[in-house]
């Protein structure tokens, strides 16, 4: 997964692995993919003094269904 914003971070997550990541607050462009999963793009907004937790689970989705944008954190900055 790539976080590109006030800082740039690339994080590799393996199945059943827990990753802790500290990022400066702000808005980030996101990209997420896997060996059998196409790239998903989106946006993440993280506020100062707030902790966020996220869990990803790989699921199968019919190919005809559109992929929704990836979102993390808050919808918009205050």
C-alpha positions in Angstrom: 0.0 0.0 0.0 1.2 3.5 -0.8 0.5 6.6 1.2 1.5 9.8 -0.7 0.8 13.2 0.9 2.7 15.3 3.5 5.1 12.3 3.5 5.5 9.2 1.3 5.2 5.7 2.7 5.1 2.3 1.1 4.0 -0.6 3.3 3.9 -4.3 2.5 1.4 -6.3 4.4 1.5 -10.1 4.5 -1.6 -12.3 5.3 -2.4 -12.2 9.0 0.3 -9.6 9.7 -0.3 -6.6 11.9 1.4 -3.4 10.8 1.6 -0.2 12.8 2.2 3.0 10.9 2.6 6.6 12.0 2.0 9.4 9.5 1.9 13.1 9.8 -1.7 14.5 9.7 -3.1 15.6 6.4 -4.5 14.3 3.1 -3.0 11.4 1.3 -3.5 9.7 -2.0 -3.7 5.9 -1.6 -3.0 3.0 -3.8 -3.6 -0.6 -2.7 -3.0 -3.9 -4.6 -2.2 -7.6 -4.1 -0.9 -10.5 -6.2 -4.4 -11.3 -7.5 -6.0 -8.0 -6.8 -6.0 -5.0 -9.2 -4.8 -1.6 -8.0 -7.4 0.4 -6.1 -6.9 4.2 -5.7 -8.4 6.5 -3.2 -7.9 9.2 -0.6 -7.2 9.2 3.1 -7.5 12.1 5.5 -6.0 11.9 8.9 -6.5 14.5 11.6 -3.9 15.6 14.2 -4.1 13.9 17.7 -6.4 11.1 16.4 -5.7 7.4 16.2 -7.0 5.3 13.3 -7.3 1.6 12.9 -8.0 -0.4 9.7 -8.5 -4.0 8.9 -8.4 -5.5 5.4 -10.0 -8.8 4.4 -9.7 -10.2 0.9 -13.1 -11.0 -0.5 -14.2 -12.3 -3.9 -16.5 -9.9 -5.9 -18.1 -10.5 -9.2 -16.0 -9.0 -12.1 -19.0 -7.1 -13.4 -19.4 -5.1 -10.1 -17.5 -1.7 -10.2 -14.7 -1.3 -7.7 -15.4 1.4 -5.2 -12.8 4.1 -4.4 -10.6 3.3 -1.4 -11.1 5.7 1.6 -9.4 5.9 5.0 -9.6 8.2 7.9 -12.0 11.1 7.9 -13.9 12.3 4.8 -12.4 15.8 4.9 -10.1 18.1 6.8 -11.7 20.3 9.4 
